[in-house]
Amino acid sequence: MSFGRLERSQGPQPMSDINMTPLVDVMLVLVVILIMTAPLLVGAVKVDLPRSEGTSVAGNTAFIALSIDKSGQVFVGEQPLQAGPLVSALETAARQNPETEVQLRADSAVPYGRVVEVMGAAHKAGLYRIGFVAEVAQPAVP
């Protein structure tokens, strides 16, 4: 009976390469998430901001002043108008100059729905530049 040398087989060697499969899987998941969320990030509201180097307002822009009082009555300048004449006045302003800005002054007690109706009338007439006018808040005195 002879005893020989017992040979041991070496165990698995540590892997020195980077496994790219999990990295590719994570990147593909991120791409899918980006593709799904990108359409949601696009705003539906189109805003036409004026371009200015200073804070002064250009005085040569055409505008029409609309006011809504507490009761929901709409005024163009100082003249009260109902829905039909309002739309025709806005259409006339849009025909004269399509870049006419609507300066909307609404009382704080006016329901939001009434303001949206007036904005809809302006859009229907072809006026898409609407500015909301508000009073400047006074700083609090300590």
Residue pairs with C-beta under 8 A, 6 or more apart in sequence:
46 128
48 128
48 129
50 58
52 58
61 99
61 101
62 93
62 96
62 97
62 99
62 100
62 101
63 100
63 101
63 102
63 103
63 131
64 76
64 89
64 90
64 93
64 100
64 101
64 102
64 103
64 127
65 76
65 77
65 103
65 105
66 74
66 75
66 76
66 102
66 103
66 104
66 105
66 118
66 122
67 74
67 75
67 104
67 105
67 106
68 74
68 75
68 104
68 105
68 106
68 107
68 110
68 114
68 115
68 118
69 75
69 107
69 110
70 107
70 109
70 110
72 110
72 111
72 114
73 80
74 80
74 81
74 82
74 86
74 118
75 81
76 86
76 89
81 89
83 121
86 118
86 121
87 121
87 124
87 125
90 102
90 121
90 122
90 124
90 125
90 126
90 127
91 125
91 126
93 100
93 125
93 127
94 100
94 125
94 126
94 127
95 126
98 126
98 127
99 129
100 127
100 129
101 127
101 129
101 130
101 131
102 122
102 127
102 129
102 130
102 131
103 131
103 133
104 115
104 118
104 119
104 130
104 131
104 132
104 133
105 133
106 114
106 115
106 118
106 132
119 130
122 128
122 130
